Amino acid sequence: MNVIEIEKEIAGKIAADYITDGMIVGLGTGSTVSYAIKEIGERVKKGLKIKAVPTSKSTSIMAQKLNIPLVPIDQVESIDLTVDGADEIDPKFNGIKGGGGALLVEKIIASISKENLWVVDSNKLVDKLGTFPLPIEVVPYSVSTVMKKLERKNFKPVIRKLNNMNFITDNNNYIIDLYLGSIKDPKCLEIELNMIPGVIENGLFLNIVDTVIVGKNSEYEILENKFKAKFF
């Protein structure tokens, strides 16, 4: 196992310590979160009593294999804690998510979560967002018009592919990745993208996370977001 995988595993396993009996838990999508889900599954086997809301079909399948009880989002008013990953995090706790293509559901679940916990390896911490491509989810009908608008804005859009075919999200939409290099004003960009007809959601998760667990070699660091206002 290389250093990055070790960091992911450490961060994922530590995240399980935040989960207690009776919680409704949001389960994110991605390679780092998978370590958390495996650890949660082990604790469920030992008697931990929770219900979980998955953010993707792949996460749902994994949770079912581990006998983690699942509940549909329309059967919960709020989620106690969501454990998810991130592709980039800046010093103001803004993040880019959606590398796995589940950004729409991840943002919905994050919005009703009392606490959002992200698990990442040390490479995910950046001074400024934008090196990682920013994904946006779009309605297939609108993809050509959205692409033209993004190209005119010089956002360097690329339709995400899988096996030489357009990548399809769990919601039957497309993903366009923006190769921006650097994002000067994430909030303004978020508003600008969401104003484009056909864009359903973007991968900017701005000041949403409460706690970040960062794997660092064979250890970990816990970062607490002091900027976020609490709504629950």
JOLIN-V123405 format. One line per field, one symbol per residue. ss: DSSP state (a for helix, b for strand, c for the rest). A space follows every 50 residues. Layout:
BEGIN
ss=???
END
This chain:
BEGIN
ss=ccaaaaaaaaaaaaaaaacccccbbbbcccaaaaaaaaaaaaaaaccccc bbbbccaaaaaaaaaccccbccaaacccbbbbbbcccbbcccccbbcccc ccaaaaaaaaacbbbbbbbbbaaabccccccccbbbbbcaaaaaaaaaaa aaccccbbbcbbccbbcccccccbbbbbcccccccaaaaaaaaaccccbb bbcbbcccccbbbbbbccbbbbbbcccccccc
END
